[in-house]
Amino acid sequence: MKKMIEKLSNQRLFSKLFIVMTASIVAVCLLTSLITIRMSERLFAETFSITNAKVLKQINTSLDSFNDSIVNAASYASQSGTIKTFLTGGEMDSVSMSKVYYRMSEQMKQLTSNINAYDVAVTITGMNGRSYSTDRAYWPVTEEQLAAAPLTVNTAAHPQRLMYQYDERQNEGETERYIIASKALVERTSGQLYGMLYISIREREFKQFYSNFTSTGNDVLVLDASGAIVSSNRPELIGRSAPELLEEAKEIESKKLNYKNGSVMGKERIILSNYLPSYNFYLVNLIDRQYTAGQIIDVRSVSLTCLGIIAAAMLVVFVISRRLTDSLTRLVRQMSMIAQKDFGNYITVSGSYEVRELGKAFNYMLDELNDYIRRLLDTQREQRNAELAALQRQINPHFLYNTLASIKMLVQKGSKEMAAETINALISLLQNTISNVSETVTIEQELENMKNYVFINHVRYGERIKVNYFVAPDCLQYEVPKLIIQPFIENAFFHAFNEKNEGTIYILVSKNDDSLVCEVVDNGDGMELTGETGPLPNPKSRRQLFTGIGIQNVNNRIKLLYGEPYGVSISSNKGEGTKVRIVLPLIAKSDEAGDRI
């Protein structure tokens, strides 16, 4: 008994793992068998709604094309002087009347050319009692019936709108359904009604816009603003009132829903809807949820599959768990005796194959971890270089254009020596700029680069701004990042003397304890430093500068290279000038790998 308890105690990991895995598999399979139908229905609803939403858009596009043709025809009728004359003219002799009817027939040919692609009939009536129809048998309605019809009353009440309305007529003993597009014809200046335009299309022809997209359990209905069904692939529904379906369609439109589940006409359905503003209709797609979902779900197959998965999974879990946990138990027992938090502690590789492999993997992990630490240091160093490269300054092409233009002017004026000096200064400036900005140069080289830049600016803008250099001789061989001072000289040139016409910029370089201090001081306009832009100002200018690098970037660059103790600080007083102080470490030219003094 004691041995059995001890054995079970040693197999706690296996017991727990097996019980948890078995319970999880059973629970998952049972839940899967219970919710598969719901998941399938939801997936079906989502997929079918997406597909049918695209179908509705295609139907909408076809209906819009038809509406565009109707609008063009109505616009032509409203602008036709011949039609207006026909509908407003008085009594005349038979010869004149024949001419009027001839001109009217020609105008109607032009009008119907806009809608020849569709099987429709056009009827026009006037307040003077005259009427004209392209096919009276197509829409068999008399002038007296038409005058008293609700669709005529509605059209007259909204003379500015093209209206689509439902109508039924007896044609050869059968009830024929129509969609009528009607438009009041009014005088432009006075707004007086002088006629009506009716364009009729049989409902069975109107149905062709969407009939190809319907099937069993997938119906399309068109509702007017009152909730009446004016068209459908199910003829028995046409003419019926469906206010509850209209409310569903309005809710989908107002809430911008992709679809909605609801009970319509005694069945659970997926409802999709698009509002057709040109028609003032709702295009509704009804999907029979039970019928369509029943085509894709086999409950018996799902249940048998789940039972098979449970049996197979339990067998696999038992075998694998038993083999893994034995080796893991021995490995844990060995690793528990090893000191922690020491990456140099390797375990002894021994025991079974699993333990040996895990031991090798653990030792390999320590090797990789130590190697990773070394590579991480290298990566951080490379990242720093990459960030420096991101600050690589690009020469503003306008600086080159303007400098070359200045050289051209010097040549034209005959100042060839000055032009040559300017070219030499530009060449030297470019050589020191178009290279890796992470390279360092001596103060002496940086000073030469600054002088070339100042010389070019004097050639371009004159010498109203003087530049004086005060560099300690023992600082000439110290190294600094390339182009670290030039942005502040550039800033002083173009921002410090906007109010004052002339002034002086002083460049000072000296040692202070273990730091190299570079200062750019001007006696220009000065500025009021506030906390809105941070410790360093970031003035904006539309002038075309050499590179346009931000002062803040210089400060970030120094801190990225050398750390927080170093960087840029600025002090300024309005009307007194500005002083920029750049603090760098002392790095002698002979130092290797950037060693600091």
N, C-alpha and C positions, 0 to 999 in steps of 0.2 A: 504493500500500500504506500509506504514511504517512498519507494523507488518510483512508483507511478506518479505520485504527487510531484516529485522532483523532476521527473521527465516532462510532465505537463508544464511545470514552472519554466523549464528550459525552452519549451515550445510556445511560450506566450505570444511571440510575434506571429508565428504561423497560425495559431488559433484565432487571434484577433483579425489577422488579414483575411483568413478564409471566411470567417463569419461575416465580416463587413462586406467583402466582395460578393459573397453569396446573397446576402440580404439586398445589396444594391442591385445586383443583376435581376433578382426576382421582382423587386419593386419597379425597376425601370421597365421590364418586360410587361408587367401587369398594367402599369400606367400607360405604356405604349399601346397595348391592346385596347384600352378604354378610350384613349384620346385620339387614336389614329383617324377615326371617322371625322372628328371635329377638325383635326389638322388638315385632313384632305379637303374637307368642305371649305375651310378658310383659304387654303392654297388655291382651290378651284375658284373661289369667289374673287380672290385678288387677281389671279391670272386672267380669268374670264372678263373681269371688269376692265383690266388694262387693254385687253384685245378689243372688247366691244367699245371702249371709249375711243379707240382709234377708228373703229368702224363708224361711230357716230360723227366723228370729225369728217370722214369721207362723205357721209350722207349730207352733212352740213355744207360741205364744199359744193356738192352737186346742187343743193337747193339754193345756195348763194348765186351760182351761175345762172340758174333759172330766174331768180329774182332780178339779177342784173339785166337780163334780157327784157323782162317785164318793165323795169324802170326805164330802160332806153326807149321802149315803145311808148310808154306813158309820156316821157319827156318830149318825144317827137310829136305826139298828138297835141300836147299843150302848146307847142311852138308853131304848129302848122296854121298858117293863115287860111289855107283852103278849107281845112276842117272847121275852123272857127266860122268862116263865111257860110259854110253849109249848115251849121247848127244855129246860126243867128239870123240868116236871111229870111226875107218875107216871101209873099206869093209872087210868082213869075209865070211867064208863058211856058209852053211845053218845050220850045227850042232852048230857051235859057236854062230851064230845069235839066234838060238832057246834058247840056254842057257842064252844069254844076255837078251832076251825078258822074259824068265822065272824069272830071278833075278829082272828084272825091275817090273814085275807084283807083285812080293812079296814086293818090296819096296813101290809100290803104295798102297798096302793094309795097310802097316804100316803108310804111309802118310795120307791116308783117314781116319784112325782111329781117328785122331784129329778132323775131321769134320763130323763124321757119324751122329751127332745129327741133321744135316741140310740137306735138299735136294739140293745138289750141284753136279757139275761135275768138274773133274780136267783134265786139258790138259797141256802137257809139250811138247815143241818143242825145237830142238837143231839147232845150226848153221851148223851141219853136215847133215841136212835135215831129221833127224829122228824125230818122234813125237809119243806121247802116250796119250790116252784119256781113262778115266774110263767109259765114255758114250758119244759116238760121236753123238748120236741122240738127246741128251739133249741140246747141243749147236752146231747146224749144221753149222760149218764153216770149209772150206777147208784150207789146209796149205798155198796155194797161197793167199787166201783172208786174212788169218790171218797175213801173212808177210807184206802185204800192208796196213793193217788196222791202223787207227790213234791211237788206243789204244796201239798197239805194238810200234809205233813210240814214243809215249809219255813215255811208260815204259822204252824204251831203252835210252831216253834222261835223265831219272832220275833213274839210276840203283840202287841207295841206298834206294829207297822208295818203300813201298808197296802202289800201287795206286788202287783206285776204280773208274771205268768209266762205262758209259752207252753204251749199244749196242743194236741194233735191228737186228733180223734175220727172214727170212721167214721159217716157219716150218709147213709143210703140208698145204700150201696155206694160212696160217694165220701169221700175224705179231706177233712175240714173242719178248718181251722186257726182257733185262737182265741187271744185275749189275755184272760187271766183276772185280775181284780182281786180279791184275797182279803184278808179281815181276820178275825183271831181275836176271838171275843166272850168277854170275861172278866169275872168278878165284880170290881167296883171295889175293894171292901174287902179281900177275900182274894186276889184275883188268880187265882182258879180258873177254868179254861177250861170254858165250858159250851156253846159252839157255834162254827160257822164261817159266814161270809158270803162268797158267791162272786158276783161280777158279771161275766158273760161277754159278750164282743163278738167277732163273727166278724172274722177278719183282713181280709177283703175290705171290711168296714165300717170297720175301723180305718184301712185304707189311704186312705179318703176324706179324711182330714185333710191328706194331702200329694199325692195323685195328680194334682191339677190343676197342680202345679208341676214335673212331670216331663216329659221328652221324650226323643227319641233322643239317646244320648250323655250324658244328664243323669239319673242315677238316684238314688233315695233308699232307704236301708236303715236299719232299726232293729235295733240290737244289744242283747242283754241283757248282764248283768255277766260271763257266761261266754264271750262272743264269738259266741253263736249268733244267727243272723239270724231275728228273730221276725216281721218284716214288711218288704215291699219292693214296689216297682212291678214288679219282675221276679219272677214267681212261682217260677221254677226255683231261685232262691237261698234261698227261705224254708226254714228248718230246717237249713241248712248251717252249719257252724262256720267262723268267719273270725277266728282269733286274731291274725293279722298286721294285719288291719284294726282290730281292737280296740286293739292297741298304738298304731297311728297315731292313733286317736281320743283315746286317753289322753294321748299326747304333745301333741296340739293343745290339749287342755284344760289340761294342767299348765303348758305354756309360753305360754298365752294367744295362740296363733297365729291369724291371720285365715284362713289356709289352708296347705296343705302339698302339695308335689309328691311323688308316689311311684308305685311300680309295684304295682298291686293287680289280682289276678285276670288276670295276664298282659298288662296294658295300662298305659301311662303315664297317670296320672290326676291331676287336681286334687282334693284331698280337703278337704272342710269338715266340721266336726263341732260339735254342741252336746250337752252333757251334760244329761239330763233327771233331776234329782235326785228328783222325785216318783215317777218310774217306775223309777229306777235303770237307765235305758236310755241308749244313745248314738244320737242322730239324726245319721246320716252322709249327706253328699251327695257322690256320685262323678261327676266330669265327665271324659269321654273327651277327653283333650288333643288327640290326633291328629285325631280326627273333627271336633271343633268348630273347631280352628285351621285345618284344611284348607278350611273353608267361607269363610274371609275372606282368604286369601292367594293371589295369582296371581304366581308367580315369574317367568314369562315377561314379563308386563306390567311388573313392577318393573325387570327387566334392560333392556328396551327404553327405558323412561323414563329410566333413568340414562344410557344412551348418548346419548340425545337431549339431555339436560341438559349433558353434557360438551361436545358439539359446539357447542351454542348459546352456552354460557358462555365457551368459549375464543375464539369469534369476537367476542363483546361485549367481553371483556377486552382483546383485541388493539386494537380500534378506540379504545376509551375511554382505555386506558393510553397509547397513542401520542399522542393529542391532549392529554391532561392533562400528561404528563411534559415535553413540549416547552415549554409555557408555564411550568410550574413550574421547569424548569431555568434559563430566562432570568430568572425572578423571583428565584430563589435567588442567581444570579450578581449581580444588582443589589443585593439586600438584604445580601449579604456585605460590601459596601463601606460600609455605614451603621454609624455608631457604635452600640454596644450600651448597654443599661441607661440609656437616656434616653428618657422618655416624650414628650419634645418633638421627637423626631427623626421627621419624616415623609418618606416616600419620594416620589420623583417619579413621577407617574402617566403612563406612556407605553407604547408597544409595541402588541402585538396586543390583541384584545378580552379574552382570558383574563387577560393580564398587567394590563391596565387595571382589569379588575374585581377582581382579587386585590389590586392596589395600592390601589384605592379601599377595599376591605374592610380592608386593613391599616391605612390611615389612619383609617378609621371606627372600627376597633378601638381605636386610640390615643385617639380622641375619647371613645369609650365608657368606656375605662379611666380616663381623667382624670375623666370625669363620675361614674364609679362610686366613685372615691376620695372625691369630694366628697359623694356621696350616702351613702357608708359612714359618713363622719363624722356626717352628719345622722341616719342610722339609729341609730348608737351613742348619740347624744344622745336620740333618741326612746326607745330601749330603756331608757336610764337613767330617763327619765320614767315608762315603763311599769312598770319594777321598783319605782319609788317608789309608783306607783298601787297596785301589788300589796300594799304595806305600808299602804294606806289603812285607817285605823282605823275600826272599826265600833262604834257605841255599844252597850253591853250593855243589852238591854231591861230587865233587872232593875234596873239603876241608875235608869232612868226610872220604873219601877213604884215602887221604894222611895222615890225623891225625891217623886213625886206623892203617895204615901201619907203622907209626912212633912208635905207641904203641907196635905193634907186634915186631919191631926191638928191642925195649927196653927190652921186655920180653925175646927175644932170646939171648940178651946180658947179661941177668941176672939182669938188672936194674929194679927190681920189684917195688921198692919204687917210682922211677921216673915214671914208667908206671902207678902206682896207682894214683900219683899226676896228671898225664896227663889226666887220665880217669875222675878224679874228676873235673878237670878244664873243660873238654869237657861237662860233665853232667851239670855243673852249667851254662855253656855258652848256651847249648841247652834249659835249663829251662827258661832262660831269653830271648831267641830268639823266640822259637816256642810258641807264644802267641799273643794277640791282640797288634799290634804295637802302637795303639792309647793310651795305658796305659802309665802312667808316673811312674818313679822310682826316688828315691833320688839320689843325687850325690854320696853318699856313695855306693849305690847298683850299679850304673853305673860304678863307679870306680872299684868295685870288678869284674864286667863283663869284663871291659877292661883289667884288670890284667890277667884274665883267658885266654883271647884271645892272649895277649902278651906272656904268658907262653907257650901256645901251639905253637906259631910261633917260640919261642926260641928252643923248643924241635925239631921242624921240620927243622929249617934253621940255628940253632946256635945263638950265642949271639954277633954277630958282630955289631948289631944295639941295642944300649941300650935305655931304656925308663925310664925317671925320672918323678916323680909325685910331683907337688906343688899345693896342694889344701888347701885353707883357711879353718880352722876348723869351722868357722861360716857358711860355705856354704854346709856342708855335708848333711843337712836335707832339702835343697831346692830340689824341684822336677823338672825333665826335661823329655821330651819325650824319651822313651826307644830307645837305640841304636842310639843316635843322634851324639855321638862323635866317635864311633867305625869306621865308614867309612873313617874318615880322618886319623886315626891311620893306617888302612889298606892301604890307599893310600900312606902314608909316607913309610910304610914298603916296598912296591913293586914298587914305582916310584921315591922315593927321593934319592936312593943310587944305581943307575945303574952305575955311573961313579966312585963314591967314594966307597971304600971297606967297610968302617965302619963309624959309626956316632952315634948320639944321638937324640932321640925324647923326647921333653919336653911337658908335659901335665900340664897346669896351669888353675886353677879355682878360680875366685875371684868375689867380688861384685864391681860394679861401679855405684854409685848413686842408681837408681831404677832398675838396670839391673844385670843379672847374666852373666858374661863373661867367656867363656871357650875357651882356646887357645891350639892349637896343633902346636908346633914349631919344626922344624928339621934343622940341619946344613948340609943338603945333597946337591944334585946337583943344586937345584933351577931351575927356568925356566923363560922364557921371556913371560910375559902375553900380549896378543894382543887382539884386539876387534873381532877376527874372531870367537871365541867360546863364546862370551858374557862375562859378568863380572866374571864368574866362569869357570875355565878350566875344560875340560872333557877328560882327558888322556885315551888312549885305551891301553890295555895290553892283551896278551894271557895267562898270569899267571892265575892259578886257585885260586881265592880269596874265602873269607868266604861267601859273599853274592853277591858282585859285584854291589851294588846299586850306582847310579850316584850321584856325589856331588851336581849337580843341583837339584836332587830330594830332598835332605836334605834341601836345601835352600827353595824350594817350600813348603815343608812340614811345616817348621817353620812359613813361612808367612801365610800359610793356617790356622795354629793353632792360631797364636798370632797377625797377622797383619803386615803391611809394615815396622814399625820401627825395626822389629827384622829380623834376618837372618844371612847369612854367607858372610864374605868377606875374600879375600885372597891377600896377598902381597908376592912377591918373587923376588929374584935377582939371575941371573945366577951365579952359583958357590958359593953362600952364603947361600942358604937354602930357606925355605918356611915357612910362618906363616899363619895359618888359625884361624880366629877370629869368634866365634859363640856367638851372643848376644841373650839372652833369658830373659823373664820377671822373676821377683822374685816371685816364688810360693812356699810357705811354705808347709810342709807335712800336717800340721793340717788344711790348708785351705780347705773349702768345695766347691765342684763344680768348682775347678780351680780358686778361688778368688785370685787376685794378691795383693802383698804388695805394 
